[in-house]
Amino acid sequence: MGDALVLALLPALLGFLVGRWWLLLIGALVATTTVGRLVGHDVDTGPVAVLLVVPLAGCAAGVALRRLVAPPSEDARSPRRAG
């Protein structure tokens, strides 16, 4: 049971450590491409969709938690000025 819980928390930990929303975009691209290819081959996509969406949701929760705990500073959000 403990191993399963740790394995389930890994995507959230990854999202928390990286803390970037682009990580979610990459995960969404992989998930939609995989499900789309499986639909094209008439495969039951339910289990595969769950295996792809649940880690993506965990990663989103980790990123959101990081934004709550340590919001980005004003300097990090503003574009760098040349000169």
trRosetta pair geometry for C-beta under 8 A, 3 or more apart (Angstrom, degrees):
i j d omega theta_ij theta_ji phi_ij phi_ji
1 4 5.8 -56 -151 35 32 111
1 5 6.5 31 152 -19 65 106
2 5 5.7 -54 -149 35 33 112
2 6 6.4 32 154 -17 66 105
3 6 5.8 -55 -149 37 32 110
3 7 6.2 32 153 -18 66 109
4 7 5.6 -56 -146 39 31 113
4 8 6.2 32 154 -21 65 107
5 8 5.7 -54 -146 36 30 112
5 9 6.4 23 156 -15 64 109
6 9 5.9 -62 -148 39 30 107
6 10 7.0 54 151 -47 62 89
7 10 5.9 -28 -158 -8 35 118
8 11 8.0 -53 175 23 39 95
8 58 7.1 -161 170 -101 65 150
9 12 5.3 -61 -162 46 60 113
9 13 5.8 64 141 -27 83 104
9 58 7.3 -165 -134 -164 29 131
10 13 5.5 -55 -144 37 32 113
10 14 6.3 35 157 -21 66 104
10 55 7.9 -24 84 -132 90 104
10 58 7.7 54 72 130 51 145
11 14 5.5 -52 -147 35 34 114
11 15 6.3 34 155 -17 66 104
11 54 7.9 147 27 125 156 67
11 55 4.0 172 -73 -159 152 77
11 56 7.4 -77 -174 -49 147 17
11 58 3.6 92 85 92 116 119
11 59 4.4 -78 171 -54 98 79
11 62 6.8 -158 130 -8 60 132
12 15 5.7 -53 -147 39 32 112
12 16 6.2 33 153 -20 65 107
12 58 4.3 -88 -49 176 81 89
12 59 6.7 -135 -84 -81 36 29
12 61 5.2 -32 -117 83 104 105
12 62 3.9 157 -168 -59 52 104
12 65 7.5 45 -174 15 100 138
13 16 5.6 -54 -145 37 31 112
13 17 6.2 27 157 -17 66 107
13 62 6.2 -112 -24 -117 10 142
14 17 6.0 -57 -144 38 28 107
14 18 6.2 11 164 -4 66 111
14 23 7.6 -169 137 176 100 149
14 59 6.0 -36 82 -114 103 94
14 62 6.4 109 67 82 51 167
15 18 6.3 -62 -137 47 25 98
15 19 7.3 94 162 -74 54 35
15 23 6.5 -178 -112 96 70 142
15 24 7.6 47 -119 -63 113 92
15 58 6.9 -180 -1 126 132 62
15 59 3.8 148 -61 -165 119 56
15 60 6.5 -102 -133 -27 157 12
15 61 6.7 110 77 66 153 52
15 62 2.6 127 76 73 103 114
15 63 4.3 -85 179 -35 105 74
15 64 8.0 4 146 11 131 62
15 65 7.8 94 108 35 107 98
15 66 7.2 -154 134 -5 74 120
16 19 6.7 15 -176 -68 28 80
16 62 3.8 -98 -36 -170 74 97
16 63 7.2 -135 -75 -65 38 32
16 65 5.7 -29 -101 78 102 114
16 66 4.9 156 -144 -56 59 107
17 62 7.6 -20 7 166 60 131
17 66 8.0 -141 -25 -82 14 141
18 23 5.2 90 108 -52 148 152
18 63 7.4 -36 81 -92 88 92
19 62 8.0 -106 -81 135 54 86
19 63 5.9 135 -137 -132 37 69
19 66 4.0 -116 -109 125 101 157
19 67 7.2 147 -158 -54 93 68
19 70 7.8 -36 -130 74 151 106
20 23 5.2 108 80 -13 86 99
20 63 7.0 -86 56 -125 20 119
21 24 5.5 -44 -168 28 57 114
21 25 6.9 60 139 -20 73 98
21 63 6.1 120 -85 174 58 151
22 25 5.2 -46 -152 32 48 117
22 26 6.6 50 150 -20 70 98
23 26 5.9 -52 -154 33 33 110
23 27 6.6 32 149 -15 64 107
23 59 6.3 -128 124 171 114 129
23 63 6.9 180 58 -73 118 131
24 27 5.5 -55 -148 40 35 113
24 28 6.1 37 154 -21 68 105
24 56 6.7 95 -144 -164 78 88
24 59 6.1 171 -90 112 79 114
24 60 5.5 67 -108 -85 131 85
24 63 6.5 -82 -40 3 117 157
25 28 5.7 -51 -144 36 31 111
25 29 6.4 35 154 -21 63 104
26 29 5.7 -53 -151 33 31 113
26 30 6.6 29 153 -16 64 105
27 30 5.8 -55 -148 37 32 109
27 31 6.2 30 155 -18 67 109
27 52 8.0 163 176 -178 87 83
27 55 7.3 -137 -153 108 134 95
27 56 4.6 164 140 -110 130 96
27 59 6.0 144 -30 56 167 156
28 31 5.7 -55 -142 39 31 111
28 32 6.1 23 163 -12 67 109
28 56 6.5 103 -72 -147 64 141
29 32 6.3 -58 -140 41 25 102
29 33 6.1 23 161 -17 62 113
30 33 6.0 -61 -146 39 25 110
30 34 6.2 23 159 -18 63 111
30 52 7.3 -154 110 -149 89 117
31 34 6.0 -60 -148 37 26 108
31 35 6.3 18 160 -11 64 110
31 49 7.7 79 -174 -137 102 59
31 52 3.9 144 -124 157 97 127
31 53 6.4 103 -155 -71 147 60
31 56 5.9 -37 -42 -46 149 146
32 35 5.9 -55 -140 42 31 106
32 36 5.9 35 158 -22 65 111
33 36 5.7 -57 -144 38 26 113
33 37 6.4 26 158 -18 63 106
34 37 6.0 -57 -149 35 28 108
34 38 6.5 24 155 -15 63 108
34 48 6.6 -139 137 163 114 123
34 52 6.1 177 67 -84 136 153
35 38 5.7 -58 -148 39 33 110
35 39 6.3 37 154 -23 67 104
35 45 5.3 81 -147 -164 85 133
35 48 6.4 166 -95 109 74 113
35 49 5.6 55 -104 -89 127 88
35 52 6.9 -130 -46 47 103 155
36 39 5.7 -51 -146 32 31 112
36 40 6.6 34 154 -20 61 105
37 40 5.6 -54 -154 33 34 115
37 41 6.9 16 153 -6 64 108
38 41 5.9 -66 -151 44 36 101
38 43 4.4 -81 -171 62 90 118
38 45 4.9 134 105 -95 128 99
38 48 5.9 132 -34 61 172 162
39 42 7.6 36 -175 -76 35 30
39 43 7.5 -94 -72 47 24 75
39 45 5.8 -18 -67 -46 78 145
43 48 7.6 45 119 -5 119 142
44 47 6.9 49 117 13 101 94
45 48 5.3 -69 -156 53 59 111
45 49 5.3 65 146 -33 88 105
46 49 5.9 -59 -146 33 23 110
46 50 6.6 20 158 -16 61 105
47 50 5.7 -55 -151 35 34 111
47 51 6.3 30 154 -16 67 107
48 51 5.7 -56 -147 39 33 110
48 52 6.3 22 156 -11 67 110
49 52 5.9 -65 -147 43 29 104
49 53 5.7 17 163 -14 70 116
50 53 6.1 -58 -128 42 26 101
50 54 5.9 26 174 -22 64 112
51 54 6.8 -43 -128 30 19 108
51 55 7.6 10 169 -3 49 106
52 55 7.0 -67 -160 40 27 99
52 56 6.5 23 152 -16 63 117
53 56 5.5 -63 -150 41 35 115
53 57 6.1 36 155 -22 71 105
54 57 5.7 -52 -146 35 31 110
54 58 6.5 32 154 -18 63 105
55 58 5.4 -53 -146 38 37 114
55 59 6.2 40 154 -21 68 103
56 59 5.7 -51 -147 35 31 112
56 60 6.5 34 151 -20 63 104
57 60 5.5 -51 -148 35 34 114
57 61 6.5 37 151 -21 64 102
58 61 5.6 -51 -150 33 33 113
58 62 6.6 35 151 -19 64 103
59 62 5.6 -52 -151 34 34 113
59 63 6.5 33 152 -17 66 103
60 63 5.8 -53 -146 37 33 109
60 64 6.2 32 155 -17 66 108
61 64 5.7 -55 -144 40 30 111
61 65 6.2 33 155 -21 64 106
62 65 5.7 -53 -146 35 30 112
62 66 6.5 30 155 -19 63 103
63 66 5.8 -54 -151 34 32 111
63 67 6.5 31 151 -18 65 105
64 67 5.7 -54 -150 36 34 111
64 68 6.5 33 152 -19 65 104
65 68 5.6 -55 -150 35 34 111
65 69 6.2 25 156 -13 68 109
66 69 5.8 -59 -141 42 32 105
66 70 6.2 -38 -179 47 70 90
67 70 7.6 -82 -123 70 17 51
67 71 5.8 45 -172 -103 63 66
67 72 7.6 -33 -125 -15 79 82
68 71 7.6 14 -116 -59 11 83
72 76 4.5 -112 -178 81 107 130
72 77 5.5 119 113 -51 124 95
73 76 4.9 97 57 3 78 102
73 77 7.4 -156 93 -3 44 88
74 77 6.1 -64 -152 39 34 106
74 78 6.4 26 158 -19 69 111
75 78 6.2 -60 -143 34 29 105
